[in-house]
Amino acid sequence: MITSGPFSVVRHPSYWTHISILTGTFLITGIITVGIITLIDLSITYFVTTELEDHELTERFGSQYRGYTEKVPKFFSKLR
C-alpha cells in the first residue's frame, strides 16, 4: 500500500487530477456543456467510483487502510 507522495495528500490523486483537468477545461473555454459534464463526472467519481475503490481496498488491506482513511481525505485535501 502506497501512502507517500500524492497519496499522502488525497486518497485518490488520479481521480482528483482527472476532475481538475475537466474543471480547468471548463474554466478556460466557458462551455456550459463541459461544466455540466464535469459536475456529472465529479458526482459519479466521488460518490460511486471512490466508494467502490475504498470498499475493495478495505477488504484487501483491512485495518491498515482504515487507519489511512482516517488520516488522509478521500478527494479534497484539507489545508494544513
mmCIF file of the N, C-alpha and C atoms, coordinates in Angstrom:
data_MODEL
# 
_entry.id   MODEL 
# 
loop_
_atom_site.group_PDB 
_atom_site.id 
_atom_site.type_symbol 
_atom_site.label_atom_id 
_atom_site.label_alt_id 
_atom_site.label_comp_id 
_atom_site.label_asym_id 
_atom_site.label_entity_id 
_atom_site.label_seq_id 
_atom_site.pdbx_PDB_ins_code 
_atom_site.Cartn_x 
_atom_site.Cartn_y 
_atom_site.Cartn_z 
_atom_site.occupancy 
_atom_site.B_iso_or_equiv 
_atom_site.pdbx_formal_charge 
_atom_site.auth_seq_id 
_atom_site.auth_comp_id 
_atom_site.auth_asym_id 
_atom_site.auth_atom_id 
_atom_site.pdbx_PDB_model_num 
ATOM 1   N N  . MET A 1 1  ? 0.850   -1.177 0.000   1.00 0.00 ? 1  MET A N  1 
ATOM 2   C CA . MET A 1 1  ? 0.000   0.000  0.000   1.00 0.00 ? 1  MET A CA 1 
ATOM 3   C C  . MET A 1 1  ? 0.892   1.236  0.000   1.00 0.00 ? 1  MET A C  1 
ATOM 4   N N  . ILE A 1 2  ? 0.647   2.134  -0.933  1.00 0.00 ? 2  ILE A N  1 
ATOM 5   C CA . ILE A 1 2  ? 1.448   3.353  -1.067  1.00 0.00 ? 2  ILE A CA 1 
ATOM 6   C C  . ILE A 1 2  ? 0.746   4.484  -0.318  1.00 0.00 ? 2  ILE A C  1 
ATOM 7   N N  . THR A 1 3  ? 1.487   5.134  0.573   1.00 0.00 ? 3  THR A N  1 
ATOM 8   C CA . THR A 1 3  ? 0.911   6.252  1.340   1.00 0.00 ? 3  THR A CA 1 
ATOM 9   C C  . THR A 1 3  ? 1.782   7.496  1.263   1.00 0.00 ? 3  THR A C  1 
ATOM 10  N N  . SER A 1 4  ? 2.767   7.492  0.378   1.00 0.00 ? 4  SER A N  1 
ATOM 11  C CA . SER A 1 4  ? 3.648   8.654  0.243   1.00 0.00 ? 4  SER A CA 1 
ATOM 12  C C  . SER A 1 4  ? 3.338   9.386  -1.060  1.00 0.00 ? 4  SER A C  1 
ATOM 13  N N  . GLY A 1 5  ? 4.020   10.506 -1.264  1.00 0.00 ? 5  GLY A N  1 
ATOM 14  C CA . GLY A 1 5  ? 3.802   11.295 -2.476  1.00 0.00 ? 5  GLY A CA 1 
ATOM 15  C C  . GLY A 1 5  ? 2.397   11.868 -2.497  1.00 0.00 ? 5  GLY A C  1 
ATOM 16  N N  . PRO A 1 6  ? 1.740   11.855 -3.670  1.00 0.00 ? 6  PRO A N  1 
ATOM 17  C CA . PRO A 1 6  ? 0.390   12.427 -3.746  1.00 0.00 ? 6  PRO A CA 1 
ATOM 18  C C  . PRO A 1 6  ? -0.618  11.669 -2.880  1.00 0.00 ? 6  PRO A C  1 
ATOM 19  N N  . PHE A 1 7  ? -0.345  10.391 -2.598  1.00 0.00 ? 7  PHE A N  1 
ATOM 20  C CA . PHE A 1 7  ? -1.244  9.605  -1.757  1.00 0.00 ? 7  PHE A CA 1 
ATOM 21  C C  . PHE A 1 7  ? -1.200  10.030 -0.294  1.00 0.00 ? 7  PHE A C  1 
ATOM 22  N N  . SER A 1 8  ? -0.250  10.876 0.068   1.00 0.00 ? 8  SER A N  1 
ATOM 23  C CA . SER A 1 8  ? -0.212  11.391 1.434   1.00 0.00 ? 8  SER A CA 1 
ATOM 24  C C  . SER A 1 8  ? -1.101  12.628 1.590   1.00 0.00 ? 8  SER A C  1 
ATOM 25  N N  . VAL A 1 9  ? -1.586  13.160 0.463   1.00 0.00 ? 9  VAL A N  1 
ATOM 26  C CA . VAL A 1 9  ? -2.421  14.361 0.484   1.00 0.00 ? 9  VAL A CA 1 
ATOM 27  C C  . VAL A 1 9  ? -3.893  14.019 0.245   1.00 0.00 ? 9  VAL A C  1 
ATOM 28  N N  . VAL A 1 10 ? -4.164  13.179 -0.750  1.00 0.00 ? 10 VAL A N  1 
ATOM 29  C CA . VAL A 1 10 ? -5.520  12.695 -1.045  1.00 0.00 ? 10 VAL A CA 1 
ATOM 30  C C  . VAL A 1 10 ? -5.449  11.203 -1.348  1.00 0.00 ? 10 VAL A C  1 
ATOM 31  N N  . ARG A 1 11 ? -6.527  10.475 -1.033  1.00 0.00 ? 11 ARG A N  1 
ATOM 32  C CA . ARG A 1 11 ? -6.517  9.022  -1.249  1.00 0.00 ? 11 ARG A CA 1 
ATOM 33  C C  . ARG A 1 11 ? -6.657  8.644  -2.719  1.00 0.00 ? 11 ARG A C  1 
ATOM 34  N N  . HIS A 1 12 ? -7.226  9.508  -3.526  1.00 0.00 ? 12 HIS A N  1 
ATOM 35  C CA . HIS A 1 12 ? -7.472  9.188  -4.929  1.00 0.00 ? 12 HIS A CA 1 
ATOM 36  C C  . HIS A 1 12 ? -6.907  10.291 -5.832  1.00 0.00 ? 12 HIS A C  1 
ATOM 37  N N  . PRO A 1 13 ? -5.578  10.433 -5.899  1.00 0.00 ? 13 PRO A N  1 
ATOM 38  C CA . PRO A 1 13 ? -4.994  11.536 -6.662  1.00 0.00 ? 13 PRO A CA 1 
ATOM 39  C C  . PRO A 1 13 ? -5.242  11.467 -8.169  1.00 0.00 ? 13 PRO A C  1 
ATOM 40  N N  . SER A 1 14 ? -5.376  10.282 -8.726  1.00 0.00 ? 14 SER A N  1 
ATOM 41  C CA . SER A 1 14 ? -5.624  10.208 -10.174 1.00 0.00 ? 14 SER A CA 1 
ATOM 42  C C  . SER A 1 14 ? -7.024  10.721 -10.503 1.00 0.00 ? 14 SER A C  1 
ATOM 43  N N  . TYR A 1 15 ? -8.004  10.402 -9.662  1.00 0.00 ? 15 TYR A N  1 
ATOM 44  C CA . TYR A 1 15 ? -9.360  10.924 -9.885  1.00 0.00 ? 15 TYR A CA 1 
ATOM 45  C C  . TYR A 1 15 ? -9.387  12.434 -9.666  1.00 0.00 ? 15 TYR A C  1 
ATOM 46  N N  . TRP A 1 16 ? -8.662  12.894 -8.659  1.00 0.00 ? 16 TRP A N  1 
ATOM 47  C CA . TRP A 1 16 ? -8.589  14.330 -8.380  1.00 0.00 ? 16 TRP A CA 1 
ATOM 48  C C  . TRP A 1 16 ? -8.007  15.066 -9.582  1.00 0.00 ? 16 TRP A C  1 
ATOM 49  N N  . THR A 1 17 ? -6.944  14.513 -10.166 1.00 0.00 ? 17 THR A N  1 
ATOM 50  C CA . THR A 1 17 ? -6.314  15.125 -11.339 1.00 0.00 ? 17 THR A CA 1 
ATOM 51  C C  . THR A 1 17 ? -7.282  15.156 -12.512 1.00 0.00 ? 17 THR A C  1 
ATOM 52  N N  . HIS A 1 18 ? -7.983  14.063 -12.720 1.00 0.00 ? 18 HIS A N  1 
ATOM 53  C CA . HIS A 1 18 ? -8.958  13.970 -13.813 1.00 0.00 ? 18 HIS A CA 1 
ATOM 54  C C  . HIS A 1 18 ? -10.018 15.078 -13.685 1.00 0.00 ? 18 HIS A C  1 
ATOM 55  N N  . ILE A 1 19 ? -10.560 15.239 -12.501 1.00 0.00 ? 19 ILE A N  1 
ATOM 56  C CA . ILE A 1 19 ? -11.574 16.274 -12.273 1.00 0.00 ? 19 ILE A CA 1 
ATOM 57  C C  . ILE A 1 19 ? -10.969 17.666 -12.421 1.00 0.00 ? 19 ILE A C  1 
ATOM 58  N N  . SER A 1 20 ? -9.732  17.853 -11.983 1.00 0.00 ? 20 SER A N  1 
ATOM 59  C CA . SER A 1 20 ? -9.068  19.155 -12.121 1.00 0.00 ? 20 SER A CA 1 
ATOM 60  C C  . SER A 1 20 ? -8.885  19.533 -13.586 1.00 0.00 ? 20 SER A C  1 
ATOM 61  N N  . ILE A 1 21 ? -8.529  18.566 -14.407 1.00 0.00 ? 21 ILE A N  1 
ATOM 62  C CA . ILE A 1 21 ? -8.364  18.831 -15.845 1.00 0.00 ? 21 ILE A CA 1 
ATOM 63  C C  . ILE A 1 21 ? -9.699  19.233 -16.461 1.00 0.00 ? 21 ILE A C  1 
ATOM 64  N N  . LEU A 1 22 ? -10.763 18.503 -16.129 1.00 0.00 ? 22 LEU A N  1 
ATOM 65  C CA . LEU A 1 22 ? -12.084 18.859 -16.666 1.00 0.00 ? 22 LEU A CA 1 
ATOM 66  C C  . LEU A 1 22 ? -12.527 20.236 -16.185 1.00 0.00 ? 22 LEU A C  1 
ATOM 67  N N  . THR A 1 23 ? -12.304 20.523 -14.907 1.00 0.00 ? 23 THR A N  1 
ATOM 68  C CA . THR A 1 23 ? -12.680 21.836 -14.362 1.00 0.00 ? 23 THR A CA 1 
ATOM 69  C C  . THR A 1 23 ? -11.892 22.947 -15.054 1.00 0.00 ? 23 THR A C  1 
ATOM 70  N N  . GLY A 1 24 ? -10.594 22.739 -15.239 1.00 0.00 ? 24 GLY A N  1 
ATOM 71  C CA . GLY A 1 24 ? -9.770  23.723 -15.936 1.00 0.00 ? 24 GLY A CA 1 
ATOM 72  C C  . GLY A 1 24 ? -10.229 23.940 -17.367 1.00 0.00 ? 24 GLY A C  1 
ATOM 73  N N  . THR A 1 25 ? -10.594 22.855 -18.040 1.00 0.00 ? 25 THR A N  1 
ATOM 74  C CA . THR A 1 25 ? -11.099 22.974 -19.414 1.00 0.00 ? 25 THR A CA 1 
ATOM 75  C C  . THR A 1 25 ? -12.366 23.810 -19.446 1.00 0.00 ? 25 THR A C  1 
ATOM 76  N N  . PHE A 1 26 ? -13.262 23.571 -18.472 1.00 0.00 ? 26 PHE A N  1 
ATOM 77  C CA . PHE A 1 26 ? -14.481 24.368 -18.400 1.00 0.00 ? 26 PHE A CA 1 
ATOM 78  C C  . PHE A 1 26 ? -14.168 25.835 -18.138 1.00 0.00 ? 26 PHE A C  1 
ATOM 79  N N  . LEU A 1 27 ? -13.279 26.100 -17.184 1.00 0.00 ? 27 LEU A N  1 
ATOM 80  C CA . LEU A 1 27 ? -12.966 27.487 -16.846 1.00 0.00 ? 27 LEU A CA 1 
ATOM 81  C C  . LEU A 1 27 ? -12.288 28.225 -18.001 1.00 0.00 ? 27 LEU A C  1 
ATOM 82  N N  . ILE A 1 28 ? -11.478 27.522 -18.774 1.00 0.00 ? 28 ILE A N  1 
ATOM 83  C CA . ILE A 1 28 ? -10.804 28.154 -19.909 1.00 0.00 ? 28 ILE A CA 1 
ATOM 84  C C  . ILE A 1 28 ? -11.768 28.390 -21.064 1.00 0.00 ? 28 ILE A C  1 
ATOM 85  N N  . THR A 1 29 ? -12.604 27.391 -21.360 1.00 0.00 ? 29 THR A N  1 
ATOM 86  C CA . THR A 1 29 ? -13.487 27.505 -22.526 1.00 0.00 ? 29 THR A CA 1 
ATOM 87  C C  . THR A 1 29 ? -14.800 28.205 -22.208 1.00 0.00 ? 29 THR A C  1 
ATOM 88  N N  . GLY A 1 30 ? -15.296 28.028 -20.985 1.00 0.00 ? 30 GLY A N  1 
ATOM 89  C CA . GLY A 1 30 ? -16.579 28.609 -20.613 1.00 0.00 ? 30 GLY A CA 1 
ATOM 90  C C  . GLY A 1 30 ? -17.760 27.910 -21.254 1.00 0.00 ? 30 GLY A C  1 
ATOM 91  N N  . ILE A 1 31 ? -17.530 26.727 -21.812 1.00 0.00 ? 31 ILE A N  1 
ATOM 92  C CA . ILE A 1 31 ? -18.608 25.988 -22.463 1.00 0.00 ? 31 ILE A CA 1 
ATOM 93  C C  . ILE A 1 31 ? -19.448 25.295 -21.382 1.00 0.00 ? 31 ILE A C  1 
ATOM 94  N N  . ILE A 1 32 ? -20.722 25.649 -21.344 1.00 0.00 ? 32 ILE A N  1 
ATOM 95  C CA . ILE A 1 32 ? -21.619 25.148 -20.308 1.00 0.00 ? 32 ILE A CA 1 
ATOM 96  C C  . ILE A 1 32 ? -21.703 23.626 -20.335 1.00 0.00 ? 32 ILE A C  1 
ATOM 97  N N  . THR A 1 33 ? -21.707 23.037 -21.516 1.00 0.00 ? 33 THR A N  1 
ATOM 98  C CA . THR A 1 33 ? -21.780 21.583 -21.630 1.00 0.00 ? 33 THR A CA 1 
ATOM 99  C C  . THR A 1 33 ? -20.606 20.918 -20.925 1.00 0.00 ? 33 THR A C  1 
ATOM 100 N N  . VAL A 1 34 ? -19.430 21.496 -21.058 1.00 0.00 ? 34 VAL A N  1 
ATOM 101 C CA . VAL A 1 34 ? -18.243 20.952 -20.383 1.00 0.00 ? 34 VAL A CA 1 
ATOM 102 C C  . VAL A 1 34 ? -18.428 21.058 -18.868 1.00 0.00 ? 34 VAL A C  1 
ATOM 103 N N  . GLY A 1 35 ? -18.996 22.150 -18.391 1.00 0.00 ? 35 GLY A N  1 
ATOM 104 C CA . GLY A 1 35 ? -19.261 22.314 -16.961 1.00 0.00 ? 35 GLY A CA 1 
ATOM 105 C C  . GLY A 1 35 ? -20.244 21.277 -16.451 1.00 0.00 ? 35 GLY A C  1 
ATOM 106 N N  . ILE A 1 36 ? -21.286 21.014 -17.224 1.00 0.00 ? 36 ILE A N  1 
ATOM 107 C CA . ILE A 1 36 ? -22.283 20.012 -16.827 1.00 0.00 ? 36 ILE A CA 1 
ATOM 108 C C  . ILE A 1 36 ? -21.646 18.623 -16.796 1.00 0.00 ? 36 ILE A C  1 
ATOM 109 N N  . ILE A 1 37 ? -20.866 18.306 -17.824 1.00 0.00 ? 37 ILE A N  1 
ATOM 110 C CA . ILE A 1 37 ? -20.176 17.014 -17.861 1.00 0.00 ? 37 ILE A CA 1 
ATOM 111 C C  . ILE A 1 37 ? -19.223 16.887 -16.679 1.00 0.00 ? 37 ILE A C  1 
ATOM 112 N N  . THR A 1 38 ? -18.548 17.980 -16.341 1.00 0.00 ? 38 THR A N  1 
ATOM 113 C CA . THR A 1 38 ? -17.632 17.970 -15.201 1.00 0.00 ? 38 THR A CA 1 
ATOM 114 C C  . THR A 1 38 ? -18.376 17.677 -13.909 1.00 0.00 ? 38 THR A C  1 
ATOM 115 N N  . LEU A 1 39 ? -19.510 18.310 -13.690 1.00 0.00 ? 39 LEU A N  1 
ATOM 116 C CA . LEU A 1 39 ? -20.291 18.067 -12.473 1.00 0.00 ? 39 LEU A CA 1 
ATOM 117 C C  . LEU A 1 39 ? -20.812 16.638 -12.403 1.00 0.00 ? 39 LEU A C  1 
ATOM 118 N N  . ILE A 1 40 ? -21.272 16.116 -13.541 1.00 0.00 ? 40 ILE A N  1 
ATOM 119 C CA . ILE A 1 40 ? -21.746 14.732 -13.580 1.00 0.00 ? 40 ILE A CA 1 
ATOM 120 C C  . ILE A 1 40 ? -20.591 13.780 -13.289 1.00 0.00 ? 40 ILE A C  1 
ATOM 121 N N  . ASP A 1 41 ? -19.451 14.028 -13.946 1.00 0.00 ? 41 ASP A N  1 
ATOM 122 C CA . ASP A 1 41 ? -18.280 13.180 -13.743 1.00 0.00 ? 41 ASP A CA 1 
ATOM 123 C C  . ASP A 1 41 ? -17.801 13.242 -12.294 1.00 0.00 ? 41 ASP A C  1 
ATOM 124 N N  . LEU A 1 42 ? -17.779 14.430 -11.714 1.00 0.00 ? 42 LEU A N  1 
ATOM 125 C CA . LEU A 1 42 ? -17.376 14.591 -10.321 1.00 0.00 ? 42 LEU A CA 1 
ATOM 126 C C  . LEU A 1 42 ? -18.305 13.794 -9.402  1.00 0.00 ? 42 LEU A C  1 
ATOM 127 N N  . SER A 1 43 ? -19.601 13.892 -9.643  1.00 0.00 ? 43 SER A N  1 
ATOM 128 C CA . SER A 1 43 ? -20.572 13.183 -8.810  1.00 0.00 ? 43 SER A CA 1 
ATOM 129 C C  . SER A 1 43 ? -20.378 11.672 -8.887  1.00 0.00 ? 43 SER A C  1 
ATOM 130 N N  . ILE A 1 44 ? -20.241 11.153 -10.092 1.00 0.00 ? 44 ILE A N  1 
ATOM 131 C CA . ILE A 1 44 ? -20.056 9.710  -10.266 1.00 0.00 ? 44 ILE A CA 1 
ATOM 132 C C  . ILE A 1 44 ? -18.732 9.268  -9.652  1.00 0.00 ? 44 ILE A C  1 
ATOM 133 N N  . THR A 1 45 ? -17.683 10.033 -9.919  1.00 0.00 ? 45 THR A N  1 
ATOM 134 C CA . THR A 1 45 ? -16.367 9.673  -9.398  1.00 0.00 ? 45 THR A CA 1 
ATOM 135 C C  . THR A 1 45 ? -16.356 9.695  -7.880  1.00 0.00 ? 45 THR A C  1 
ATOM 136 N N  . TYR A 1 46 ? -16.879 10.765 -7.283  1.00 0.00 ? 46 TYR A N  1 
ATOM 137 C CA . TYR A 1 46 ? -16.819 10.928 -5.826  1.00 0.00 ? 46 TYR A CA 1 
ATOM 138 C C  . TYR A 1 46 ? -17.738 9.954  -5.096  1.00 0.00 ? 46 TYR A C  1 
ATOM 139 N N  . PHE A 1 47 ? -18.983 9.838  -5.560  1.00 0.00 ? 47 PHE A N  1 
ATOM 140 C CA . PHE A 1 47 ? -19.966 9.066  -4.812  1.00 0.00 ? 47 PHE A CA 1 
ATOM 141 C C  . PHE A 1 47 ? -20.029 7.590  -5.188  1.00 0.00 ? 47 PHE A C  1 
ATOM 142 N N  . VAL A 1 48 ? -19.535 7.222  -6.359  1.00 0.00 ? 48 VAL A N  1 
ATOM 143 C CA . VAL A 1 48 ? -19.619 5.818  -6.776  1.00 0.00 ? 48 VAL A CA 1 
ATOM 144 C C  . VAL A 1 48 ? -18.232 5.181  -6.866  1.00 0.00 ? 48 VAL A C  1 
ATOM 145 N N  . THR A 1 49 ? -17.398 5.710  -7.747  1.00 0.00 ? 49 THR A N  1 
ATOM 146 C CA . THR A 1 49 ? -16.111 5.079  -8.026  1.00 0.00 ? 49 THR A CA 1 
ATOM 147 C C  . THR A 1 49 ? -15.213 5.021  -6.798  1.00 0.00 ? 49 THR A C  1 
ATOM 148 N N  . THR A 1 50 ? -15.054 6.153  -6.111  1.00 0.00 ? 50 THR A N  1 
ATOM 149 C CA . THR A 1 50 ? -14.161 6.152  -4.944  1.00 0.00 ? 50 THR A CA 1 
ATOM 150 C C  . THR A 1 50 ? -14.724 5.300  -3.803  1.00 0.00 ? 50 THR A C  1 
ATOM 151 N N  . GLU A 1 51 ? -16.034 5.242  -3.670  1.00 0.00 ? 51 GLU A N  1 
ATOM 152 C CA . GLU A 1 51 ? -16.642 4.395  -2.636  1.00 0.00 ? 51 GLU A CA 1 
ATOM 153 C C  . GLU A 1 51 ? -16.354 2.923  -2.913  1.00 0.00 ? 51 GLU A C  1 
ATOM 154 N N  . LEU A 1 52 ? -16.502 2.519  -4.187  1.00 0.00 ? 52 LEU A N  1 
ATOM 155 C CA . LEU A 1 52 ? -16.208 1.132  -4.548  1.00 0.00 ? 52 LEU A CA 1 
ATOM 156 C C  . LEU A 1 52 ? -14.734 0.810  -4.325  1.00 0.00 ? 52 LEU A C  1 
ATOM 157 N N  . GLU A 1 53 ? -13.873 1.735  -4.698  1.00 0.00 ? 53 GLU A N  1 
ATOM 158 C CA . GLU A 1 53 ? -12.446 1.521  -4.520  1.00 0.00 ? 53 GLU A CA 1 
ATOM 159 C C  . GLU A 1 53 ? -12.079 1.460  -3.038  1.00 0.00 ? 53 GLU A C  1 
ATOM 160 N N  . ASP A 1 54 ? -12.651 2.351  -2.223  1.00 0.00 ? 54 ASP A N  1 
ATOM 161 C CA . ASP A 1 54 ? -12.386 2.316  -0.785  1.00 0.00 ? 54 ASP A CA 1 
ATOM 162 C C  . ASP A 1 54 ? -12.835 0.982  -0.184  1.00 0.00 ? 54 ASP A C  1 
ATOM 163 N N  . HIS A 1 55 ? -13.996 0.490  -0.624  1.00 0.00 ? 55 HIS A N  1 
ATOM 164 C CA . HIS A 1 55 ? -14.500 -0.792 -0.125  1.00 0.00 ? 55 HIS A CA 1 
ATOM 165 C C  . HIS A 1 55 ? -13.533 -1.924 -0.482  1.00 0.00 ? 55 HIS A C  1 
ATOM 166 N N  . GLU A 1 56 ? -13.080 -1.958 -1.725  1.00 0.00 ? 56 GLU A N  1 
ATOM 167 C CA . GLU A 1 56 ? -12.150 -3.002 -2.157  1.00 0.00 ? 56 GLU A CA 1 
ATOM 168 C C  . GLU A 1 56 ? -10.831 -2.931 -1.391  1.00 0.00 ? 56 GLU A C  1 
ATOM 169 N N  . LEU A 1 57 ? -10.306 -1.714 -1.227  1.00 0.00 ? 57 LEU A N  1 
ATOM 170 C CA . LEU A 1 57 ? -9.035  -1.559 -0.523  1.00 0.00 ? 57 LEU A CA 1 
ATOM 171 C C  . LEU A 1 57 ? -9.155  -1.886 0.959   1.00 0.00 ? 57 LEU A C  1 
ATOM 172 N N  . THR A 1 58 ? -10.313 -1.627 1.555   1.00 0.00 ? 58 THR A N  1 
ATOM 173 C CA . THR A 1 58 ? -10.539 -2.008 2.949   1.00 0.00 ? 58 THR A CA 1 
ATOM 174 C C  . THR A 1 58 ? -10.539 -3.529 3.073   1.00 0.00 ? 58 THR A C  1 
ATOM 175 N N  . GLU A 1 59 ? -11.159 -4.216 2.111   1.00 0.00 ? 59 GLU A N  1 
ATOM 176 C CA . GLU A 1 59 ? -11.143 -5.680 2.129   1.00 0.00 ? 59 GLU A CA 1 
ATOM 177 C C  . GLU A 1 59 ? -9.727  -6.208 1.938   1.00 0.00 ? 59 GLU A C  1 
ATOM 178 N N  . ARG A 1 60 ? -8.969  -5.570 1.074   1.00 0.00 ? 60 ARG A N  1 
ATOM 179 C CA . ARG A 1 60 ? -7.625  -6.045 0.760   1.00 0.00 ? 60 ARG A CA 1 
ATOM 180 C C  . ARG A 1 60 ? -6.624  -5.764 1.889   1.00 0.00 ? 60 ARG A C  1 
ATOM 181 N N  . PHE A 1 61 ? -6.673  -4.540 2.454   1.00 0.00 ? 61 PHE A N  1 
ATOM 182 C CA . PHE A 1 61 ? -5.655  -4.141 3.430   1.00 0.00 ? 61 PHE A CA 1 
ATOM 183 C C  . PHE A 1 61 ? -6.157  -4.041 4.868   1.00 0.00 ? 61 PHE A C  1 
ATOM 184 N N  . GLY A 1 62 ? -7.460  -4.141 5.075   1.00 0.00 ? 62 GLY A N  1 
ATOM 185 C CA . GLY A 1 62 ? -8.033  -4.176 6.421   1.00 0.00 ? 62 GLY A CA 1 
ATOM 186 C C  . GLY A 1 62 ? -7.772  -2.934 7.254   1.00 0.00 ? 62 GLY A C  1 
ATOM 187 N N  . SER A 1 63 ? -7.327  -3.155 8.483   1.00 0.00 ? 63 SER A N  1 
ATOM 188 C CA . SER A 1 63 ? -7.164  -2.056 9.431   1.00 0.00 ? 63 SER A CA 1 
ATOM 189 C C  . SER A 1 63 ? -6.093  -1.060 8.993   1.00 0.00 ? 63 SER A C  1 
ATOM 190 N N  . GLN A 1 64 ? -5.114  -1.529 8.220   1.00 0.00 ? 64 GLN A N  1 
ATOM 191 C CA . GLN A 1 64 ? -4.079  -0.623 7.723   1.00 0.00 ? 64 GLN A CA 1 
ATOM 192 C C  . GLN A 1 64 ? -4.711  0.453  6.822   1.00 0.00 ? 64 GLN A C  1 
ATOM 193 N N  . TYR A 1 65 ? -5.633  0.045  5.959   1.00 0.00 ? 65 TYR A N  1 
ATOM 194 C CA . TYR A 1 65 ? -6.288  1.014  5.073   1.00 0.00 ? 65 TYR A CA 1 
ATOM 195 C C  . TYR A 1 65 ? -7.273  1.881  5.853   1.00 0.00 ? 65 TYR A C  1 
ATOM 196 N N  . ARG A 1 66 ? -7.966  1.301  6.810   1.00 0.00 ? 66 ARG A N  1 
ATOM 197 C CA . ARG A 1 66 ? -8.898  2.102  7.628   1.00 0.00 ? 66 ARG A CA 1 
ATOM 198 C C  . ARG A 1 66 ? -8.152  3.206  8.365   1.00 0.00 ? 66 ARG A C  1 
ATOM 199 N N  . GLY A 1 67 ? -6.976  2.899  8.889   1.00 0.00 ? 67 GLY A N  1 
ATOM 200 C CA . GLY A 1 67 ? -6.156  3.913  9.546   1.00 0.00 ? 67 GLY A CA 1 
ATOM 201 C C  . GLY A 1 67 ? -5.730  5.002  8.572   1.00 0.00 ? 67 GLY A C  1 
ATOM 202 N N  . TYR A 1 68 ? -5.396  4.599  7.367   1.00 0.00 ? 68 TYR A N  1 
ATOM 203 C CA . TYR A 1 68 ? -5.011  5.540  6.314   1.00 0.00 ? 68 TYR A CA 1 
ATOM 204 C C  . TYR A 1 68 ? -6.180  6.467  5.977   1.00 0.00 ? 68 TYR A C  1 
ATOM 205 N N  . THR A 1 69 ? -7.397  5.918  5.889   1.00 0.00 ? 69 THR A N  1 
ATOM 206 C CA . THR A 1 69 ? -8.565  6.738  5.551   1.00 0.00 ? 69 THR A CA 1 
ATOM 207 C C  . THR A 1 69 ? -8.883  7.761  6.637   1.00 0.00 ? 69 THR A C  1 
ATOM 208 N N  . GLU A 1 70 ? -8.494  7.467  7.864   1.00 0.00 ? 70 GLU A N  1 
ATOM 209 C CA . GLU A 1 70 ? -8.731  8.420  8.950   1.00 0.00 ? 70 GLU A CA 1 
ATOM 210 C C  . GLU A 1 70 ? -7.771  9.602  8.879   1.00 0.00 ? 70 GLU A C  1 
ATOM 211 N N  . LYS A 1 71 ? -6.590  9.383  8.295   1.00 0.00 ? 71 LYS A N  1 
ATOM 212 C CA . LYS A 1 71 ? -5.579  10.438 8.220   1.00 0.00 ? 71 LYS A CA 1 
ATOM 213 C C  . LYS A 1 71 ? -5.642  11.253 6.931   1.00 0.00 ? 71 LYS A C  1 
ATOM 214 N N  . VAL A 1 72 ? -6.029  10.613 5.834   1.00 0.00 ? 72 VAL A N  1 
ATOM 215 C CA . VAL A 1 72 ? -5.946  11.249 4.516   1.00 0.00 ? 72 VAL A CA 1 
ATOM 216 C C  . VAL A 1 72 ? -7.350  11.397 3.935   1.00 0.00 ? 72 VAL A C  1 
ATOM 217 N N  . PRO A 1 73 ? -7.715  12.622 3.501   1.00 0.00 ? 73 PRO A N  1 
ATOM 218 C CA . PRO A 1 73 ? -9.042  12.828 2.932   1.00 0.00 ? 73 PRO A CA 1 
ATOM 219 C C  . PRO A 1 73 ? -9.223  12.084 1.613   1.00 0.00 ? 73 PRO A C  1 
ATOM 220 N N  . LYS A 1 74 ? -10.456 11.762 1.302   1.00 0.00 ? 74 LYS A N  1 
ATOM 221 C CA . LYS A 1 74 ? -10.784 10.992 0.107   1.00 0.00 ? 74 LYS A CA 1 
ATOM 222 C C  . LYS A 1 74 ? -10.406 11.726 -1.172  1.00 0.00 ? 74 LYS A C  1 
ATOM 223 N N  . PHE A 1 75 ? -10.777 12.953 -1.289  1.00 0.00 ? 75 PHE A N  1 
ATOM 224 C CA . PHE A 1 75 ? -10.701 13.622 -2.578  1.00 0.00 ? 75 PHE A CA 1 
ATOM 225 C C  . PHE A 1 75 ? -10.213 15.052 -2.462  1.00 0.00 ? 75 PHE A C  1 
ATOM 226 N N  . PHE A 1 76 ? -10.753 15.782 -1.515  1.00 0.00 ? 76 PHE A N  1 
ATOM 227 C CA . PHE A 1 76 ? -10.424 17.186 -1.381  1.00 0.00 ? 76 PHE A CA 1 
ATOM 228 C C  . PHE A 1 76 ? -9.482  17.375 -0.206  1.00 0.00 ? 76 PHE A C  1 
ATOM 229 N N  . SER A 1 77 ? -8.275  17.796 -0.505  1.00 0.00 ? 77 SER A N  1 
ATOM 230 C CA . SER A 1 77 ? -7.249  17.959 0.512   1.00 0.00 ? 77 SER A CA 1 
ATOM 231 C C  . SER A 1 77 ? -7.636  19.072 1.493   1.00 0.00 ? 77 SER A C  1 
ATOM 232 N N  . LYS A 1 78 ? -7.347  18.822 2.750   1.00 0.00 ? 78 LYS A N  1 
ATOM 233 C CA . LYS A 1 78 ? -7.567  19.839 3.768   1.00 0.00 ? 78 LYS A CA 1 
ATOM 234 C C  . LYS A 1 78 ? -6.353  20.736 3.822   1.00 0.00 ? 78 LYS A C  1 
ATOM 235 N N  . LEU A 1 79 ? -6.589  22.012 3.997   1.00 0.00 ? 79 LEU A N  1 
ATOM 236 C CA . LEU A 1 79 ? -5.471  22.942 4.143   1.00 0.00 ? 79 LEU A CA 1 
ATOM 237 C C  . LEU A 1 79 ? -4.812  22.718 5.485   1.00 0.00 ? 79 LEU A C  1 
ATOM 238 N N  . ARG A 1 80 ? -3.498  22.642 5.485   1.00 0.00 ? 80 ARG A N  1 
ATOM 239 C CA . ARG A 1 80 ? -2.787  22.376 6.743   1.00 0.00 ? 80 ARG A CA 1 
ATOM 240 C C  . ARG A 1 80 ? -2.256  23.652 7.327   1.00 0.00 ? 80 ARG A C  1 
# 
